[in-house]
Amino acid sequence: MEFKSFRIDVPGKGTVDVEFNLHFNDSVGSVREIKVHSDFDSGLPHRPQLMLHDNAWQLYAQLPVMKNDEVVITDQYYNDPISNEIVQRLLEFKEEAKVR
């Protein structure tokens, strides 16, 4: 396992820092324990997962939502420019791990 991180500069807004652990299992890398921190309201979850959804990798989180006076956990997939860049970079790290 290796700890990795990177930063994305979002013009006019600020920065998004991403930290994660890259695990090695039988020469296949996997990305886990993702943490996202931004210095502006990015709308991204602090602990997303990398999930394959509709044949595309996306950031994913389960979020509590109030419905009819009850808290319901809902699945949320993120498909915006910032989350897409995060996914692209995570996949690059994952691909590099395969080569090792």
Solvent accessible surface area in square Angstrom, and as a share of the most:
residue,aa,sasa,rsa
1,M,145,0.65
2,E,58,0.26
3,F,130,0.54
4,K,44,0.19
5,S,63,0.41
6,F,28,0.12
7,R,139,0.51
8,I,5,0.02
9,D,104,0.54
10,V,23,0.13
11,P,127,0.80
12,G,91,0.88
13,K,130,0.55
14,G,24,0.23
15,T,30,0.17
16,V,0,0.00
17,D,42,0.22
18,V,0,0.00
19,E,56,0.25
20,F,1,0.01
21,N,27,0.14
22,L,2,0.01
23,H,29,0.13
24,F,67,0.28
25,N,73,0.37
26,D,140,0.73
27,S,76,0.49
28,V,77,0.44
29,G,0,0.00
30,S,27,0.18
31,V,17,0.10
32,R,104,0.38
33,E,84,0.38
34,I,5,0.02
35,K,65,0.27
36,V,4,0.02
37,H,87,0.39
38,S,41,0.26
39,D,104,0.54
40,F,43,0.18
41,D,138,0.72
42,S,27,0.18
43,G,55,0.53
44,L,17,0.08
45,P,16,0.10
46,H,128,0.57
47,R,158,0.58
48,P,4,0.02
49,Q,99,0.44
50,L,23,0.11
51,M,67,0.30
52,L,107,0.53
53,H,59,0.26
54,D,120,0.62
55,N,148,0.76
56,A,46,0.35
57,W,91,0.32
58,Q,21,0.09
59,L,0,0.00
60,Y,16,0.06
61,A,8,0.07
62,Q,111,0.49
63,L,60,0.30
64,P,87,0.55
65,V,60,0.34
66,M,126,0.56
67,K,106,0.45
68,N,146,0.75
69,D,136,0.70
70,E,114,0.51
71,V,97,0.56
72,V,56,0.32
73,I,104,0.53
74,T,36,0.21
75,D,85,0.44
76,Q,73,0.32
77,Y,63,0.24
78,Y,22,0.09
79,N,108,0.55
80,D,48,0.25
81,P,114,0.72
82,I,26,0.13
83,S,0,0.00
84,N,64,0.33
85,E,59,0.26
86,I,0,0.00
87,V,10,0.06
88,Q,108,0.48
89,R,73,0.26
90,L,0,0.00
91,L,52,0.26
92,E,86,0.39
93,F,44,0.18
94,K,41,0.17
95,E,96,0.43
96,E,104,0.47
97,A,2,0.01
98,K,94,0.40
99,V,124,0.72
100,R,153,0.56
